[in-house]
Amino acid sequence: MSAAIAAILLLSPDNPCNTTVVDDATSKALYVVRTEHPKSGTVTRGKHEDEIASLEWKSTRSDRVTLTSFGGPMSLREWLHPSLIPFRSEVSWKDRMGRKYKWRGNEPGRQLELYSEDDGFASLIARFKRVHRDDAGVEKSACLLFTARGIEVRDDAVVSFLFLERARREHETTVVRTADSLAAGAAVGSAVFNVKA
């Protein structure tokens, strides 16, 4: 990040469906995310003192999101707009004041990075960093890094990140399983696969 990091939020554990998001500087839990499985389907809820968002997973239709600040429920695509080109790797959304933001890296093997329209989406204002080892070999938690500009929209950035990261990881797992299956099928020489985007 070219701008100074103003906040580091740790994901404990590194699971966008069930995690506590903790401020690294104060060790204070800022958000609690839990996924429930009622009879009607799967629901992920995010709380910061009070509930700020919930996502109802749908298998045949678009997921439904309720944002306390925006109202709802609405289709997740009404709030998070995936780009059609190039290959849905970017997802845009607007805050309560109508300012536009764009997550980049919404594809298997990538890490999400947030940009603002303020400067033509040139400067990174938040990004996700996976669990990693530092130079001394010490394992570091998965985290979201924010600049001062990113902190202005922290609630929406965290919620949109969690919902996108859940879907990105689900898609990444599917891609890996498909590749493994294709490799196993090629070795045996008897499997036929149809892969649809």
ChimeraX attribute file (.defattr): number of C-alpha atoms within 10 A of each C-alpha:
attribute: neighborCount
match mode: 1-to-1
recipient: residues
	/A:1	13
	/A:2	8
	/A:3	13
	/A:4	11
	/A:5	15
	/A:6	14
	/A:7	18
	/A:8	20
	/A:9	24
	/A:10	26
	/A:11	24
	/A:12	17
	/A:13	14
	/A:14	16
	/A:15	16
	/A:16	23
	/A:17	21
	/A:18	19
	/A:19	19
	/A:20	23
	/A:21	28
	/A:22	20
	/A:23	18
	/A:24	14
	/A:25	10
	/A:26	7
	/A:27	11
	/A:28	12
	/A:29	17
	/A:30	15
	/A:31	23
	/A:32	20
	/A:33	21
	/A:34	17
	/A:35	18
	/A:36	13
	/A:37	11
	/A:38	8
	/A:39	6
	/A:40	9
	/A:41	11
	/A:42	15
	/A:43	19
	/A:44	20
	/A:45	20
	/A:46	26
	/A:47	18
	/A:48	14
	/A:49	10
	/A:50	10
	/A:51	15
	/A:52	18
	/A:53	24
	/A:54	23
	/A:55	22
	/A:56	22
	/A:57	19
	/A:58	13
	/A:59	9
	/A:60	6
	/A:61	8
	/A:62	14
	/A:63	18
	/A:64	19
	/A:65	25
	/A:66	20
	/A:67	18
	/A:68	13
	/A:69	12
	/A:70	13
	/A:71	10
	/A:72	13
	/A:73	16
	/A:74	16
	/A:75	16
	/A:76	19
	/A:77	15
	/A:78	12
	/A:79	19
	/A:80	20
	/A:81	16
	/A:82	19
	/A:83	14
	/A:84	10
	/A:85	8
	/A:86	8
	/A:87	11
	/A:88	14
	/A:89	18
	/A:90	21
	/A:91	22
	/A:92	20
	/A:93	20
	/A:94	17
	/A:95	16
	/A:96	10
	/A:97	6
	/A:98	8
	/A:99	12
	/A:100	16
	/A:101	22
	/A:102	23
	/A:103	27
	/A:104	20
	/A:105	18
	/A:106	23
	/A:107	19
	/A:108	16
	/A:109	10
	/A:110	15
	/A:111	16
	/A:112	23
	/A:113	21
	/A:114	24
	/A:115	22
	/A:116	22
	/A:117	14
	/A:118	12
	/A:119	8
	/A:120	10
	/A:121	15
	/A:122	10
	/A:123	17
	/A:124	20
	/A:125	27
	/A:126	30
	/A:127	24
	/A:128	20
	/A:129	16
	/A:130	16
	/A:131	15
	/A:132	13
	/A:133	11
	/A:134	9
	/A:135	7
	/A:136	6
	/A:137	8
	/A:138	9
	/A:139	11
	/A:140	13
	/A:141	17
	/A:142	20
	/A:143	23
	/A:144	23
	/A:145	22
	/A:146	26
	/A:147	20
	/A:148	15
	/A:149	18
	/A:150	22
	/A:151	17
	/A:152	13
	/A:153	17
	/A:154	14
	/A:155	20
	/A:156	20
	/A:157	23
	/A:158	18
	/A:159	22
	/A:160	19
	/A:161	22
	/A:162	20
	/A:163	19
	/A:164	20
	/A:165	20
	/A:166	14
	/A:167	16
	/A:168	21
	/A:169	18
	/A:170	12
	/A:171	15
	/A:172	16
	/A:173	13
	/A:174	13
	/A:175	15
	/A:176	12
	/A:177	12
	/A:178	15
	/A:179	12
	/A:180	12
	/A:181	15
	/A:182	16
	/A:183	13
	/A:184	13
	/A:185	14
	/A:186	12
	/A:187	10
	/A:188	9
	/A:189	10
	/A:190	8
	/A:191	12
	/A:192	9
	/A:193	9
	/A:194	5
	/A:195	6
	/A:196	4
	/A:197	3
